[in-house]
Amino acid sequence: MTDSAIWTRNGITDTRLVRSFAYVNGKWTAGEGGETITVTNPADGAALGEVASLSADQSRVAVDAAQAAFADWSMTLPQARSRILRRWFDLMIEHREDLARIMVLEQGKPLSEARGEMDYAASFVEYYAEESKRPNIEGVTSHLPDAEVELWLEPVGVAALITPWNFPAAMLTRKAAAAMAAGCTVVAHPSGETPCSALALAELAERAGVPAGVFNVVTGRAATVVEPWTADTRVRALSFTGSTDIGQLLYRQCAGTVKKLVMELGGHAPVIVFKGTDMETAVDEAIKAKFATSGQDCLGANRIYVERPIYEEFCRRFTEATRNLTLGRGMDDPDIGPLMNEGAVRKQEEHVADALAHGAKLACGGNRDEAGALFYQPTVLTDVPDAAAIMCEETFGPVAPITCFDTEEEVVARANGTEFGLVAYLHSHDPRRIYRVTRALQFGMVAVNRTKVTGAPIPFGGVKQSGLGREGARRGMEEFMEIKYVCRDWA
C-alpha cells in the first residue's frame, strides 16, 4: 500500500497487517509487470493504496502451490491442524481492533459493525479448530456375509474460495476455516474492492504457522484470477458468495470439471408482521433486518408485509425509527455508512423512482445525502405494490418498502413468489400460526420474532436460486469432504 500514515492516522497500530502483495505459497507476491488495483475509501473516494493484481498464470501457480501442499496437509493429524487454526483465531482476537479499522477504511461499514464482523469471522476459525478433530470413520451394518463396511470422510482436495465485499473477513473465514479443518488447501480470491481484510488475515495465518501453500490469497481482477480455477481439474471444490447472476456463470464454468459447489447467492428476504405481536419488538427487529451493513446484506429485509389492522401504526413507528438513524463515515460509528460504489447508489435511486411511479408513497428519505457521493438516505416507502421492481429485485441498500396484507394464505403466497429463498423473518405470538407459516415459507432459514440467527454452529444457506449447500456447522466442513466407502474381507 502507499502512505502508511493513512492507516496509522485511523488508529491501526500494527501496520504489518496492511499488505500490498498477494499471498501465494507462503510468499508475498507482486503482479506481473507491477500490475495493481487501487483500493479506495467509499466514505470519501480517497485512494488508500495499491494491491497486486495477479495474472492468470500467477493464479495457476497458486493452484500449483495448493496442490503441492495438499498431500502433507491432508495427512497432518487433525489435532495438529486444530492447533494451527486455534493460533490463527487467537491472533485474530488479539488484533481485532486493527482488523476492524482496516475493514472500515476499505468497506465503509460503521466501526461497531466491523468489530462485530471480526468477532463473527474469528468464531468460524475457533469453531473449526475444534470441529477438525471430529470427522470419524462410520461403521455400517454389513449387508454381505464376512464383510466389514466403513464410510470414511476425506478432504476433497484444492478448494477455490471467492468472497464478496460486504463481509470481507467473515465470508473468507467461514469458507477457509472449514476447508482447512477438513484437510483441504485453499486458493482464495477476495473482492477487488476490499482485498485488504483478506491480506491482513493471510498475514496472521502466516504468523499462526499455516504451512506454505495451504492458504493462498490471490488478489486481482475476478475474471482473470478465477477463470483458470473453474477450468482446472485439480480444483475439486468451489465456494462462492455473491450475486445469483455470477453464481450461475460460475456454475456453468465449473460444469466441465464437475466440481463440488457451495454457493451463497442473492436474497430477497420478506418480513411478515401479524397482528397481536409485540409492536415495539417487531419494529426494532425490522429496523435491524433492513439497515444492518447499510442494507448491503444478503440477509437484509427487502419486503415488509404488515397485517392490515396494525399497518398504519407499524408504518408510523418504523418511519420514526428510520428518521432517527444516523448517517456518516464508518470511523464515526453511525448507524448507516456509505454504499460500496456508484452502481449501488444508482440502484437505490432507480428502485425508489420505480416504486413511486407505481403508486408507492415516500415516508422519509429518498435522496442522496450531503455526507458524500456514496451516501444514500435511509428511506421508507409505504403502500408499495407487488408490481414495483423493489418487490421482486434485491435492493442491497437502505430502502425499506412496506405493504399490507389481509390473510395468512395471501402473505405466504406473496412472500414465496420469488426465485430467491435465503431467509424470511416472521413476527407472531400465535404458536400454531408460527408453525404453519414457518413450514409454508420456501426459505432455507426462518427467523421468528428476532433478526440475528447466524453463527458458526448453524448451517447457513438458501434454497431455489439463493444457493447450493451450507456453510457453518459440521455440514460446512463436510461440503469440502467426500465419502469413501470401504468394504473389507479379512479372510
N, C-alpha and C positions, 0 to 999 in steps of 0.2 A: 504494500500500500504506500501511498505518498505520505505526506507530512504527518508524523506520529502525534504532533501537537493536537490534531483534530480529536484523537482518541483520548489522550490524557486530559484535554480540556473538558471532556464529557465524563470524567470520573473513572476511566479504565486504568487500573493500576498495573496490570501485567500486560504490557504491550506485545509480548511474545505471542499472545493469543491472536493477534491481528496479523494474518499471513497473506502474502501476495501471490504465492505459488500454489499450484495443485499439489496433492499428496499422493504419490504413486510409488509403490514398492518400498515404502519407508523413506522416500526422498522427496524433498520439496522441489517441484518441477516447473520450469518456465514453459510457456508456449513456444512452439516452433517459430523462429524468426521474431521472438519477443511479442507475439500476438497477445492482446489483453482485452478484457471487457471492463467498462467503467461502472463502478458502483456508486449510486447517488443516494442522498438522504431525501426521502419523499416529503419531509416536512418543509424543506426549502429548495430542493432541487440541486443543492450543492454537491459537488463530487467528493466522495470520501476517499477515492483512490482507484487503483487498477488491480485487477486479479487476472492471473494467467488464463488464456483461452487456448485449450489444448486442441490439437488436430485429431483427425480420425485415426491416423497411425498411432499417435500417442494414446488414444483411447484403447486401441487394440493392445498396446503394451501394458496397460493397466490390467486387461484380461489375462495377458501372459503371466503377470505377476501374481494375480489371484489364483490362477490355475496351478502355478508352481508351488504356491503356499498351501494349497488345499490338502495335499496328502498329509503333511505334518499336522496342520491344524485340526483336521477331521479325526486324526488318530491321537491327538492330545487328550489326556484324561479329562473328563468333564469337570473334575474338581479343579484342575489347573486353569481351564478356560474360565471357570467361575471366579477364581481369584483375580484374574486379569480384568474381567468385567467389573468386579467389585471395586478394584482400584480406580477404574475409569469413573465409576459412579462417585467415589469419594472425592476425586479431583473436580468433578462437575459441581458437587456441593460446595467444595472449598472455593471455587471460582465463580459461584453463582451470580454475584453482582456484576462482575466484568462481562460474563456471557450475556446477561440480561441487557446491559447497556450497549454492547455490540449489536444485539438484535434490534433495539430501539432505533439506533442510528441507521441501519440499513433497511428496516422494515416499517418503522414508524409507529408501531403499536405503543400504547401507554406503558410506562415503566412498570407499574404494578402487574399488568398483564404479562409483560415479558418475564418478570420474576416468577409469576405463576407458571408460565410455559417452561422455564428452566426446571422447576420442581417436577413438572409433568414429564419432561424429557428425561430427567435423571431417574424417575421412578421406573421407566422401562428397563434401564440398564440394571438397576438394583433387582427388579423382578426376574429378569432373565439370567442374572448371575446365579440366582437360586434355582430357577427352572432348568438350567443347563444340566444339573445333576440328576434330573428325574426321568428322562426317557428310558424306559425299561423294555427288555425283551418280554414279550407277552406269550405265555403258553396257551395253546388252543387244544381243546379235546380232539384227539385224532379220530378221523373217520376211516383210517386204514389200519389193518392189523399190523402190529410190530413196528409202527412208525411213530416218531415223535414230531410234533408240529410246533413251530415257533414263528412269531412275527417280529422282525427286527425293524427299528426305526433308524434310518441312516440319512446323513446330510445329502442334499441333492447335488451340491457342487458349488460352482460360482453363482452368486446371486447379484443381479443388477438392480439397483435401487434408484428411483427417480422421485425427487421430493419437491414440494411446492414452496412458494414464497410466503404464504400466510402463517405457517408454523415451521420455520426453517430449522429449528432444533428438534422439536418433539417428533415430527414426521420422520426424521432421519434415525433417531434412536429407537423409535418404535419398530422400524424395519431392521436396522443394523444389529441391534442387540439380540433380536430374535434369531436372525440368520446366523450370527456368530456363535450364539449359545448352542444352536443346532449342529455346529461344526462346519458351516459354510464360510467361504471367504466372499468378500464384498467389493464390488465396484459401484460407487455412488455418484450420482450427478445432482447437485443442488441447483435450484433455480439461479439463472444468471443475475437476477435482481437481488438475491440475498445469499451470496456464497460465503460471506464472512463467518456466519454462525457455524456452518459445516466445517470450515477450515479450522476454526477455534476448537471444535470437537476433535478434529484429527490431531491437533497439537496435544490435546490432553490424552488421546488414545495412545499416542507415541510415548508420552510420559508414563502412562499406565503399564507399558510393556507389551502392547499388542504387536505381534511379530510383523516384520515387513511383508507386505503383500496381502495381509489378511483384511485390512481396511484401507481402501483406496478412495480418495475423493477427487473426482475428475471435473474440473471447472471448465466452462466454455459455453459455446452455443449448442443448444439441445440437439438440433438436427445433426450437427457434426459429431457430437460425442456419443449420442445414444444409438443412432442407426447401425453402427458396427456391432453393437451389442445384440440387437434384435436378430441379426443375421448369423451370429457366432454360435455354433453348436456347443461350445464349451460353457456358455452362459445357460445354465439349466433352469433358472427361475428369474422372473422379473416382477418387481413390486413397484407400483406407480400410484401416486396420489395426485390428482389434478382433475381437469375437466373431462366430461364424458367424451367430447369430440376427440381429444388427444388420446384418451384411453382406447377408443375404437380404432384409431390409427395404429397404436402400438399392438393391439390385439391382432390386426391384420399382418403387421410386420413380423410378429412372432409366430405366425401360423406355420411358416415353412420349417421352423426348427422345433415346433411342438414343445414350448417351454411351459413350466408351471407359472401361472399368472395370479397375482394378487393385485386387485385394483380397487382403490377407494376413489370413487368418481363424484360427479355432481350431486347436489341435493336440492330439494325444494320442500323444505320442512313445513308442514302445517302446525299451527297451534289451534287447538279446539277447546273452547271455554263454554261449559254448560252452566245453566242457572243452578243456584244452590251451592256453588263453590265459594271459597273464601276470596272475595274480590281483591283484597289487598295483596294476597299471595299471588293470585293469577296475574295481576298487572305487573308486580315486581318480577315474577319469573318470565313473563313475556318480554319485558324490557331487557332482561339478561339474554334471553334467547335471540332477540333481534340485534342488539347493538354490541355484543362482545366482539372484540377484534375489529371494531368499527363496521360490523356487519360482514366482514370478509372471512366468512367461516362456512364450511360446507354443512355444519350443523345449524347454521343461522336460520331463524324463523323467516320464512318467505311469504307465508299467508296466514292471517289470523282470522279465525272463524269464531264468532261470538253469538250465543243463542239470543234470539230477539228480545226477550224480556229484560235482559241486562245489557243490551248492546249500547245504548246511549251512555249509561254510567261508565261502562268499560272504556268507551272511546274518550270520554271526558278525562278520566283518570290517567289513561295511557298517554294522552296528549300532554297533560300537565307534567307527567313524569319525563316525557321526552324533551319538553321545553327546558327542564332543569338540568339536562345533561350538559356537561362542559365539553368544549372542543378546543384542541390545541396541540402543541408539539409533544411528542411522546415523553421527553425528558421532564416535562412539567406535570406529568401523570394526570392528564384529563380523562374524561370518560370516552371521548372519541378522538382518534388521531387522524392523520391524513390517509387517503386511499393510496394504493400502490402505484398507480400510473394514470395517465390521462385517459386511457381507454376505460378504466373503471369509473372515472367521473362522468364521462360521456354516457355510460350505460345508465347511471342514475338519472341523468337528465332525460334520456330517451324514455325510460320507464315511467317517470313522473308525467312527462308530456303526454304519453300514450294513455295513461290511466285517466288523466283529466279530460282528454278527448273522448274517452268512453263514458264520461259522466261522473267520475270519482270527484270527491271534494278534498281540497287541500286543508288539513287541520293545522299544520305547522311545518316550517322548513321549506324545502322545495327549491333551494338555490345553492350555488357555490358559496363558500364562506370567505370573508375577507382575510382569514388567517393565512391563506396561501392557495396556490393554484390547484392543489390536490385535495383541498378540504371541501367536503360536501356536508351541508347542514343535516343533522338528524331530522328526518321527515316522517310525517304521518299522513296517510291517505285514508279516507273513510268512504264507505259505500262503493267499494271497488267491485266492478262486475267481473265475472269469470272470464269475459272476453278480453280483458286487458292483458297485455303482454306480461306484466309483472306477476299475474296469477298463474302463468304457465312457464315462465323462464326464471332461472336463478338470477337474482339481482346482485348478490355479492357486494352489498353496500348498505348504508344506514337509512334505507327507505322501508317503512312498515305499512303494508296495505291491510286494511281491516274491512271485513264484510260480515253480514249477519246470516244466520240460518234458522230454520224452524223445527226441523226434526232430526233425530239421530240418524236415520237412514239417509237422509239428504246429505248431511255433512260428511258422513263416511264416504259416500259416493264421490263427493266433490274433492275430498282430501286424497282419495285414491286415484283420481282422474289425472294422473301424471305418469310420465315414463320413469320418474325418479322414485326411489324408495329407501332413503337412508335413515332418517329419524322423523318421528312425529311426537308432538307434545300434547298431552291431554290433561284437562283440569275438570275434575268432578269429585264429589264425595259420595256418590252412589256406587257401592261395590259391584252391584250387578251390571250397571252401565259400564263401569271401568273394565270389567271382564269382557263384556260383549264388544265394546269398541276396540279394546286392545287386540282381541282376536281378529277383528274385521280389518284393521288397518294393515295395509300391504307395505310395511316398512321393516327394515332389519332391526331397528331399535325403537322402543316407545318409552318416553319419559312421562310419568304420571305425577301430577302436582309438583313438579320440580323441573329444573333445566339441566343441571350438571348430572351427567350419567357416565362420563368416560373415565377411564383409569386403566392402569396396567393389567389388573386381573380380569378385565372383561373383554369378550371377543367383539371388536369394533368392526362394523361393516354394514353394507346395504344389500338390497335386492333390486331386481329389474336393472335399469341402466345406471344405478348407483354403485355397481361394483361386483366384484367376484372375491370370494374368500373372506378371511377375517384377520384382523391384526390385534395384537394384545392377547393376553391369556395364554394357556397352553396351546390352543389352536393356532395362535400366531406363530409359534415356533414350528409346529407341525406343518405349516404351509411351506417350510423350507426343508422338509424331510420326505423321504419315500419309504414305503413299507416293503421290506424284503421278506418273502415267505420262504421258510426253510422246512423241508420235510426230510427227516433223517431216520435212517435204519441203522441200528447199532450192530446188526449181525455181520 
